[in-house]
Amino acid sequence: MQHTYKAIELPAINTNIIKSMLGLRLVEKPLPEIGEQQLLVKMEAASCNPSDIAFLQGTYNVKKTMPCVPGFEGAGVIVACGSTLKSKEWIGKRVSCFTQRDKDGTWAEYFLADKNEVIVVGDQLDAQQAATFFINPFTAWGLFDIALERESKAIIINAAGSQVAAFMVALAAKHGIKTIGIVRKAETAAMLANHGFDALLVSTGEDFAAQLKAIAWELEATTAYDAVGGEATGQLVNCLPPDSEVVVYGGLSAKAAAEISIMQLIFNNVIITGFNLNDWIELADTEEFVEVKEALIDLIRSKTVYTRVQLEVPVTDVVKGLRTYITSMSAGKMLIRF
Ligand SMILES: NC(=O)c1ccc[n+]([C@@H]2O[C@H](COP(=O)([O-])OP(=O)(O)OC[C@H]3O[C@@H](n4cnc5c(N)ncnc54)[C@H](OP(=O)(O)O)[C@@H]3O)[C@@H](O)[C@H]2O)c1
C-alpha cells in the first residue's frame, strides 16, 4: 500500500463561497493510524451536496478543526481495519460512507471510517450511486415516512429539482400519493415535466401563492417539505389546508424562515417541524435500517429512481467541478473520482 495519499484540504472557512472554494488545495498526506474499531476506505468517488457548500461557507451546523478535508459522503473499498475488528468481515467490502464528525472527510483518496459510518453495498450499486447513497435516499425515505404517518393524500416539495425530491416522488408514486413540486426556474420545471410530479409550479411565476393554495387544497396536500427556508417557509405554511405540517429539512436560501401566517398556526393547526437524517438513523433499529437499505437499492437498480450525476472530476479539478455544480444544481451531482 502507498504511504501517502492525495486529499483536498480546506485551510479555513470563508463566508464567500467562491473565496472558500478557491482556497481549497490539493495536498499529499501520510496514511493515518487505524484505530482499533476503524476502517480504512480506499475511495472510488465522493459526492458534493448542499451541506458541503454550506460547510465551506461556515453556515452548516457541522464545524471541523481547520485545516480539514471536507466531504460528508462517498464510496470505496475497505482495505484495512482496526485490530479488534475481524478482517474477514470487512476487508474487500465495497461501502457507501457518511461522516459529519470532526475529522478528515471523504474528499480524499483514503477515508478513515468508524463502523457506523459505512453501509456495505457490494457490487449492487455502481460508483455514482454508491457515492450518493448514504445521505439523500435515506433522507427521502425518512421524510416520506412523515407523510405516510399523517395519511396525507398529497405532498408539496420545494427545490423540486433536487435529488432528495426525485426519491420522494418515486416513493410517493409507489404509495399512490400525489406530488406538487415547486422550483425557482422555468427551465427546471421544463426539465422535470416527465419526472412524475402531478403538478409543478414556478415560485417566481405570477400568482404563485394563489396557484399553490388552490392546488394544495384541491389535492388535500397536508404535508409540505421545505428545503429552502426564508420566505419559502411562509409560502408553504400559508397555502396549506387545516391540520397540515411543514417539515423543514434544508436552508438553501440561507435565510431564516419568514412571512409565516400566525393565523394558520393558531386557528388552522398548521405546524412546522424539522428533520435531520442523523436523528432518523439513530431512531431506526438495525432490522428496519437493513430493510430500508434493500428497498432503496431495489429502487435504484430497477432505475425507478436514481441520483442524477452531471459531472465527474479528478481530484485536480474539484474547484472547476464545484463551480459547475453550484450554478446548475438541478442538473445533478458533481462527483470527485479517485
Ligand atoms: N435535513 C437533512 O437531514 C438533510 C439530508 C439531506 C439533504 N438535505 C437537504 O435537502 C436539500 C436538497 O438536497 P439535494 O442534495 O437533493 O440537492 P441537489 O440535488 O444538489 O439540488 C439542489 C436543489 O436546490 C435548488 N436550490 C438551490 N438553492 C435554492 C434556493 N435558494 N431556492 C430554491 N431552490 C434552490 C436547486 O435548484 P437550481 O437548479 O435552481 O439551483 C436544486 O434543484 C438541501 O437543502 C439539503 O441540505 C437535508
The ligand as a Tripos MOL2 file, in Angstrom:
@<TRIPOS>MOLECULE
LIG
   48    52     1     0     0
SMALL
NO_CHARGES

@<TRIPOS>ATOM
      1 N1        -32.0160   17.5470    6.9540 N.am      1 LIG1
      2 C1        -31.3260   16.5480    6.4510 C.2       1 LIG1
      3 O1        -31.0010   15.5710    7.1350 O.2       1 LIG1
      4 C2        -30.9470   16.5900    5.0020 C.ar      1 LIG1
      5 C3        -30.3300   15.4960    4.4020 C.ar      1 LIG1
      6 C4        -30.0500   15.5510    3.0300 C.ar      1 LIG1
      7 C5        -30.3460   16.6910    2.2950 C.ar      1 LIG1
      8 N2        -30.9050   17.7440    2.9460 N.ar      1 LIG1
      9 C6        -31.2590   18.9650    2.2070 C.3       1 LIG1
     10 O2        -32.0630   18.6060    1.1170 O.3       1 LIG1
     11 C7        -31.9940   19.6320    0.1500 C.3       1 LIG1
     12 C8        -31.7950   19.0190   -1.2200 C.3       1 LIG1
     13 O3        -30.5330   18.3540   -1.2350 O.3       1 LIG1
     14 P1        -30.0560   17.6020   -2.5600 P.3       1 LIG1
     15 O4        -28.7250   17.0280   -2.3110 O.co2     1 LIG1
     16 O5        -31.1520   16.7140   -3.0040 O.co2     1 LIG1
     17 O6        -29.9300   18.8440   -3.5570 O.3       1 LIG1
     18 P2        -29.3520   18.8590   -5.0400 P.3       1 LIG1
     19 O7        -29.7230   17.6330   -5.7490 O.co2     1 LIG1
     20 O8        -27.9300   19.2380   -5.0120 O.co2     1 LIG1
     21 O9        -30.1910   20.0480   -5.6780 O.3       1 LIG1
     22 C9        -30.3350   21.2770   -5.0260 C.3       1 LIG1
     23 C10       -31.6380   21.8720   -5.4960 C.3       1 LIG1
     24 O10       -31.9330   23.0240   -4.7430 O.3       1 LIG1
     25 C11       -32.3040   24.0870   -5.6050 C.3       1 LIG1
     26 N3        -31.9290   25.3330   -4.9610 N.ar      1 LIG1
     27 C12       -30.6930   25.7330   -4.6040 C.ar      1 LIG1
     28 N4        -30.7390   26.9130   -3.9710 N.ar      1 LIG1
     29 C13       -32.0510   27.2750   -3.9470 C.ar      1 LIG1
     30 C14       -32.7520   28.4050   -3.4430 C.ar      1 LIG1
     31 N5        -32.1120   29.4000   -2.8160 N.pl3     1 LIG1
     32 N6        -34.0950   28.4610   -3.6000 N.ar      1 LIG1
     33 C15       -34.7520   27.4500   -4.2200 C.ar      1 LIG1
     34 N7        -34.1540   26.3450   -4.7150 N.ar      1 LIG1
     35 C16       -32.8130   26.2630   -4.5830 C.ar      1 LIG1
     36 C17       -31.5430   23.8090   -6.8820 C.3       1 LIG1
     37 O11       -32.2120   24.4090   -7.9460 O.3       1 LIG1
     38 P3        -31.4500   25.2560   -9.0600 P.3       1 LIG1
     39 O12       -31.0960   24.3020  -10.1450 O.co2     1 LIG1
     40 O13       -32.4810   26.2650   -9.4000 O.co2     1 LIG1
     41 O14       -30.2190   25.8540   -8.4090 O.co2     1 LIG1
     42 C18       -31.6200   22.2740   -6.9490 C.3       1 LIG1
     43 O15       -32.8340   21.8560   -7.5210 O.3       1 LIG1
     44 C19       -30.8510   20.5490    0.5920 C.3       1 LIG1
     45 O16       -31.3850   21.6500    1.2720 O.3       1 LIG1
     46 C20       -30.0990   19.6940    1.5850 C.3       1 LIG1
     47 O17       -29.3570   20.4400    2.5130 O.3       1 LIG1
     48 C21       -31.2160   17.7180    4.2610 C.ar      1 LIG1
@<TRIPOS>BOND
     1     1     2 1
     2     2     3 2
     3     2     4 1
     4     4     5 ar
     5     4    48 ar
     6     5     6 ar
     7     6     7 ar
     8     7     8 ar
     9     8     9 1
    10     8    48 ar
    11     9    10 1
    12     9    46 1
    13    10    11 1
    14    11    12 1
    15    11    44 1
    16    12    13 1
    17    13    14 1
    18    14    15 2
    19    14    16 1
    20    14    17 1
    21    17    18 1
    22    18    19 2
    23    18    20 1
    24    18    21 1
    25    21    22 1
    26    22    23 1
    27    23    24 1
    28    23    42 1
    29    24    25 1
    30    25    26 1
    31    25    36 1
    32    26    27 ar
    33    26    35 ar
    34    27    28 ar
    35    28    29 ar
    36    29    30 ar
    37    29    35 ar
    38    30    31 1
    39    30    32 ar
    40    32    33 ar
    41    33    34 ar
    42    34    35 ar
    43    36    37 1
    44    36    42 1
    45    37    38 1
    46    38    39 2
    47    38    40 1
    48    38    41 1
    49    42    43 1
    50    44    45 1
    51    44    46 1
    52    46    47 1
@<TRIPOS>SUBSTRUCTURE
     1 LIG1         1 GROUP 0 **** ****
